[in-house]
């Protein structure tokens, strides 16, 4: 069933690609709305956490309030922009033409952002003889690694990152709350010329090997920039609640040990990655 089945008589110009883009936009809006529902739990979270009293709790509370305000502004901007309003107007016209919405029950609620990304790769695949486009970062030169490190340092000036062995071993250090985190990334060159990325969270605390395990199951395993951005997302380790269960600690009394990203943005702009915390047991 084509995605345009949600409208009985699509208006001119509403081909399948545009319908997919519209559904992807609505999916992003739903994700933003779902995240907004966690605004109040995030605001009261500092008062129920193990943070120190006084200024630290107030700072965490203030940051949660500011985040909620910014997220609300972003959602309103997305909702009222011209592209979204045209989607709603098209849906209204389709409903006026045919009020039978039974076919819409068969349209998946999620997966349209992924489908939109797949559709956007088709021209590249055709240009490459139908072959799957490989990750540009599957092979990394010393210069490319150095550039990625420089861009990471520029984006995260408060995170210390060192390199040795011609940039093939990286050590990242920073403080999250009162917790000092150290990560080591090894860039191994394989026989076929491609590279394999291995990362671990160093230390003896019970949480650290769980973080290492969660990092090892990350998507985009050969993307160095993605890996470094994921590590930087652990700046929120202390006081972060799980995006799935909304709890601070899991059944083992551990903070969320995983970080996963999702895309947020307008269909006419490059999507941005937003990182969320998950307990290992809450990963799907």
Buried (B, 14 or more C-beta within 10 A) or exposed (E): EEBBEBBBEBEEEBEEBBBBBBBBBBBBBEBBEEBBEBBEEBBEBBEEBEBEEEEBBEEBBEBBEEBBEEBEEBBEEBEEBEBBEEBEEBBEBBBEEEEEEEEEEEBEEEEBBEBBEEBEEEEEEEEEEEEEEEEEBBBBEEEBBBEBBEEBEEEBEEBEBEBEEEBBBBBBBBBBBEBEBBBBBEBEEEEEEBBEBBBBBBBEEEBBBBBBBBBEEBEBBBBBBBBBBBBBBBBBBBBBBBBBEEBBBBEEEBBBBBBBBBBBBBBEEEBEBBBBBBBBBBBE
